[in-house]
Amino acid sequence: MKSQSKPIFSFSCFLVLVIILFSHSSKSVKAQEVEDESEFDYSRRSEKGPDRWGELKKEWSACKNGGMQSPIDLSNQRVKIIPKLGKLTRSYTPSNATVKNRGHDISIQWHGKAGSIKINGTEYFLQQAHWHSPSEHTINGRRFHMELHMVHQSTDKTVKNNIAVIGVLYKLGRPDSFLSKLMKDITAISDKKEEKHMGIIDPSEIKLGGKRYYRYMGSLTVPPCTEGVIWTISKKIRTVSKQQVELLRVAVHDYAEENARPVQPINRRDIHLFDGKNPA
């Protein structure tokens, strides 16, 4: 009997270890952003508004106490031109995607391998993209009509900063071609916390419009406001139609007039600018 108990005990311990590791791995991936909009909102008068996020949950304390929070104002006075940042290389692959109404925003989430970007030799894989209106980041105090976030994550466990976000700012003008392809499907899930399978969507159809970009270290702009996020903001301001901006706000069912977090203190952080005219 004793000879049999050892392998059974060892196997049980192995199962427990696997479960713990799997649970930890799942949390690390899903801890990027809170998707349940009932837990927070964007109204400054609300008890669940941006000024109170850090008080709602212990694990959201960075929203209040963090020193590297996003979004920020990209002020020319703080920007340093750094040629060695190099051209932003995106290598995306058409992949199955789902458009999802998360209540506080509309997101498109890719399944499988949708491609990646490389920053300082580390590969960050595209997970999802979503829209904020008005823009969360400002440039010299100016707020724009919309902002797109493309969220990437590294699978390298040795990398300290494993989340990288590309931001694109928009002003009113010609319709955005990528959004134009999604308008019908976004309308179909308007005011419903639902998702719609889109089939194959090519992320490379999201245009940045230029080689110049800002780079700084910040955080997620929604709870849990995780810090250590590498932000890359395209300097080129693209255009979006008024109808497209309005649809993205009407489609969600939180009835908020905006879903943009107020700008946060810079706290002596460096803001770098890669100018495409300079050799990398």
C-alpha positions as CSV (number, residue, x, y, z in Angstrom):
1,M,0.0,0.0,0.0
2,K,2.8,2.4,0.9
3,S,4.5,1.8,-2.4
4,Q,1.3,2.9,-4.3
5,S,0.7,6.0,-2.2
6,K,3.8,7.8,-3.3
7,P,3.1,7.9,-7.0
8,I,-0.6,8.9,-6.3
9,F,0.6,11.7,-4.0
10,S,3.2,12.9,-6.5
11,F,0.6,12.9,-9.3
12,S,-1.9,14.8,-7.1
13,C,0.8,17.4,-6.3
14,F,1.6,17.7,-10.1
15,L,-2.1,18.3,-10.8
16,V,-2.3,21.0,-8.2
17,L,0.8,22.7,-9.6
18,V,-0.6,22.7,-13.1
19,I,-3.9,24.2,-12.0
20,I,-2.0,26.9,-10.1
21,L,0.2,27.7,-13.0
22,F,-2.7,27.7,-15.5
23,S,-4.7,30.0,-13.2
24,H,-1.8,32.4,-12.9
25,S,-1.3,32.4,-16.6
26,S,-4.9,33.1,-17.3
27,K,-5.0,36.0,-14.9
28,S,-1.9,37.6,-16.4
29,V,-3.5,37.7,-19.8
30,K,-7.0,38.7,-18.8
31,A,-5.8,41.3,-16.3
32,Q,-5.2,43.8,-19.1
33,E,-8.5,45.6,-18.9
34,V,-11.7,45.3,-17.0
35,E,-14.5,44.5,-19.5
36,D,-17.5,44.7,-17.2
37,E,-18.7,48.3,-17.5
38,S,-20.9,48.0,-14.5
39,E,-17.8,48.2,-12.3
40,F,-16.8,51.7,-13.4
41,D,-17.9,54.6,-15.6
42,Y,-16.7,57.9,-17.0
43,S,-19.0,60.4,-15.4
44,R,-17.1,62.8,-13.1
45,R,-20.2,63.2,-10.9
46,S,-20.5,59.4,-10.4
47,E,-19.3,57.4,-7.5
48,K,-17.7,55.1,-10.0
49,G,-16.2,57.9,-12.1
50,P,-12.5,58.3,-13.0
51,D,-11.6,60.2,-9.8
52,R,-12.9,57.3,-7.8
53,W,-11.5,54.3,-9.7
54,G,-8.6,53.8,-7.4
55,E,-10.9,53.6,-4.4
56,L,-13.4,51.1,-5.8
57,K,-11.1,48.0,-5.5
58,K,-7.8,47.3,-3.9
59,E,-6.4,46.0,-7.1
60,W,-7.3,49.3,-8.8
61,S,-5.2,51.4,-6.4
62,A,-2.8,52.4,-9.2
63,C,-5.6,54.4,-10.7
64,K,-5.2,56.8,-7.7
65,N,-1.6,56.2,-6.4
66,G,0.3,55.4,-9.6
67,G,3.0,57.8,-10.7
68,M,3.0,56.7,-14.4
69,Q,-0.6,57.0,-15.4
70,S,-2.1,57.5,-18.8
71,P,-3.3,59.4,-20.7
72,I,-1.1,62.5,-20.7
73,D,-0.7,65.7,-22.6
74,L,2.0,65.4,-25.2
75,S,3.5,68.8,-24.7
76,N,6.2,70.1,-27.1
77,Q,8.0,71.5,-24.0
78,R,8.5,68.0,-22.8
79,V,9.3,66.2,-26.1
80,K,12.8,65.1,-27.0
81,I,13.5,64.0,-30.5
82,I,15.2,60.6,-30.4
83,P,16.3,59.3,-33.9
84,K,17.5,56.0,-32.5
85,L,13.9,55.0,-31.6
86,G,13.7,53.7,-35.2
87,K,10.9,53.3,-37.6
88,L,7.8,51.5,-36.0
89,T,7.6,48.1,-37.7
90,R,4.2,46.4,-37.8
91,S,3.9,42.9,-39.1
92,Y,0.2,42.0,-39.1
93,T,-1.7,39.0,-40.5
94,P,-5.4,38.8,-41.5
95,S,-7.1,36.7,-38.8
96,N,-10.5,35.9,-37.4
97,A,-12.0,38.7,-35.4
98,T,-15.0,39.6,-33.3
99,V,-16.6,43.0,-32.8
100,K,-17.7,43.3,-29.2
101,N,-19.9,45.8,-27.4
102,R,-18.2,46.1,-23.9
103,G,-20.7,48.6,-22.6
104,H,-18.1,51.3,-22.1
105,D,-16.6,51.0,-25.6
106,I,-16.6,49.0,-28.9
107,S,-13.7,46.7,-29.4
108,I,-12.5,44.4,-32.1
109,Q,-10.7,41.3,-30.8
110,W,-8.5,39.0,-32.9
111,H,-8.4,35.3,-32.4
112,G,-5.2,33.3,-33.2
113,K,-2.1,35.0,-34.7
114,A,-3.0,38.5,-35.9
115,G,0.6,39.6,-36.1
116,S,2.8,41.8,-33.9
117,I,5.1,44.8,-33.5
118,K,8.7,44.9,-32.3
119,I,10.0,47.3,-29.7
120,N,13.6,47.1,-28.6
121,G,13.9,43.6,-29.9
122,T,10.8,42.3,-28.1
123,E,7.8,41.1,-30.0
124,Y,4.4,42.2,-28.9
125,F,1.4,40.4,-30.3
126,L,-1.8,42.1,-31.3
127,Q,-4.8,41.3,-29.0
128,Q,-7.5,43.9,-29.6
129,A,-8.3,47.4,-30.6
130,H,-11.0,49.8,-29.2
131,W,-12.1,53.4,-29.6
132,H,-12.4,56.4,-27.2
133,S,-14.2,59.6,-27.9
134,P,-13.1,62.3,-27.4
135,S,-9.4,61.4,-27.5
136,E,-7.7,60.6,-24.2
137,H,-4.3,61.9,-25.1
138,T,-3.9,65.6,-25.9
139,I,-1.2,67.4,-27.9
140,N,-0.3,70.8,-26.4
141,G,-3.6,70.8,-24.5
142,R,-5.7,70.1,-27.6
143,R,-8.2,67.2,-27.4
144,F,-9.3,65.5,-30.6
145,H,-12.6,63.8,-31.6
146,M,-11.5,60.2,-31.3
147,E,-8.6,57.9,-30.3
148,L,-7.9,54.3,-31.3
149,H,-5.9,52.0,-29.1
150,M,-4.3,48.8,-30.5
151,V,-3.3,46.6,-27.5
152,H,-0.4,44.2,-27.8
153,Q,1.1,41.8,-25.3
154,S,4.4,40.0,-25.2
155,T,4.5,36.3,-24.3
156,D,8.1,36.6,-23.1
157,K,7.9,36.2,-19.3
158,T,11.3,37.8,-18.8
159,V,10.0,41.1,-20.2
160,K,9.1,43.5,-17.4
161,N,6.9,45.8,-19.6
162,N,4.8,43.2,-21.4
163,I,2.0,45.5,-22.8
164,A,2.4,47.9,-25.7
165,V,-0.3,50.1,-27.1
166,I,-0.4,52.0,-30.3
167,G,-2.6,55.1,-30.2
168,V,-4.0,57.0,-33.2
169,L,-5.7,60.4,-32.9
170,Y,-8.6,61.6,-35.2
171,K,-10.2,64.9,-36.1
172,L,-13.5,65.3,-37.9
173,G,-13.2,65.0,-41.7
174,R,-13.4,62.2,-44.2
175,P,-14.6,58.8,-42.9
176,D,-12.1,56.4,-41.6
177,S,-11.8,53.5,-44.1
178,F,-11.3,50.8,-41.5
179,L,-14.3,51.9,-39.5
180,S,-16.4,52.2,-42.6
181,K,-16.1,48.4,-43.0
182,L,-17.4,47.8,-39.5
183,M,-20.3,50.3,-39.4
184,K,-23.0,47.8,-40.3
185,D,-21.9,45.3,-37.7
186,I,-21.4,47.9,-35.0
187,T,-25.0,49.1,-35.7
188,A,-26.2,45.5,-35.3
189,I,-24.9,45.3,-31.7
190,S,-25.9,48.9,-30.8
191,D,-27.1,49.2,-27.2
192,K,-26.5,45.5,-26.6
193,K,-23.7,43.9,-24.7
194,E,-23.1,41.4,-27.5
195,E,-20.5,40.4,-29.9
196,K,-20.5,39.6,-33.6
197,H,-18.1,37.3,-35.4
198,M,-16.6,39.2,-38.4
199,G,-14.6,36.5,-40.2
200,I,-11.2,37.5,-41.4
201,I,-10.1,41.1,-40.6
202,D,-6.7,42.5,-41.6
203,P,-5.3,44.7,-38.9
204,S,-2.9,46.3,-41.4
205,E,-5.9,48.2,-42.8
206,I,-5.7,50.4,-39.7
207,K,-3.6,53.2,-41.0
208,L,-1.2,55.3,-39.0
209,G,-0.6,57.8,-41.8
210,G,3.0,58.7,-41.0
211,K,6.4,57.6,-39.7
212,R,6.6,60.0,-36.8
213,Y,5.4,58.9,-33.4
214,Y,5.6,59.8,-29.6
215,R,6.9,57.2,-27.1
216,Y,6.5,57.2,-23.4
217,M,5.9,54.9,-20.4
218,G,2.5,54.9,-19.0
219,S,-0.5,52.7,-18.0
220,L,-3.8,51.3,-19.1
221,T,-6.4,54.0,-19.3
222,V,-9.1,51.9,-17.7
223,P,-9.1,49.9,-14.5
224,P,-6.9,48.3,-13.2
225,C,-4.7,51.1,-14.6
226,T,-1.7,48.7,-14.8
227,E,1.6,50.6,-15.2
228,G,4.6,49.7,-17.3
229,V,2.7,50.1,-20.6
230,I,4.8,51.2,-23.6
231,W,2.8,53.8,-25.4
232,T,3.4,54.7,-29.1
233,I,1.2,57.6,-30.3
234,S,1.2,58.4,-34.0
235,K,2.0,62.1,-34.6
236,K,-0.2,62.1,-37.7
237,I,-3.8,63.2,-37.0
238,R,-6.1,61.1,-39.1
239,T,-9.8,61.9,-40.0
240,V,-13.1,60.3,-39.0
241,S,-16.6,61.3,-39.9
242,K,-19.0,62.8,-37.4
243,Q,-21.4,59.9,-38.1
244,Q,-18.7,57.4,-37.2
245,V,-17.9,59.1,-33.9
246,E,-21.6,59.3,-33.0
247,L,-22.2,55.6,-33.8
248,L,-19.4,54.5,-31.5
249,R,-20.9,56.4,-28.7
250,V,-24.5,55.6,-29.4
251,A,-23.7,51.9,-29.8
252,V,-22.5,51.3,-26.3
253,H,-25.2,51.2,-23.6
254,D,-23.7,53.2,-20.8
255,Y,-25.4,56.4,-21.9
256,A,-22.3,58.4,-21.3
257,E,-21.5,61.3,-23.5
258,E,-17.8,60.3,-23.6
259,N,-15.5,57.5,-22.6
260,A,-12.2,59.3,-22.2
261,R,-10.2,59.3,-19.0
262,P,-8.9,62.8,-18.0
263,V,-5.2,63.5,-18.6
264,Q,-2.9,62.5,-15.8
265,P,0.2,64.2,-14.2
266,I,3.4,63.6,-16.3
267,N,5.6,63.5,-13.1
268,R,8.9,64.1,-14.8
269,R,8.4,61.4,-17.4
270,D,10.3,61.7,-20.7
271,I,8.3,61.9,-23.9
272,H,10.3,60.9,-26.9
273,L,9.5,61.7,-30.5
274,F,10.8,59.7,-33.5
275,D,11.0,62.0,-36.5
276,G,10.9,60.0,-39.7
277,K,13.2,62.6,-41.4
278,N,16.1,61.6,-39.1
279,P,18.1,58.5,-39.9
280,A,17.4,55.6,-37.4
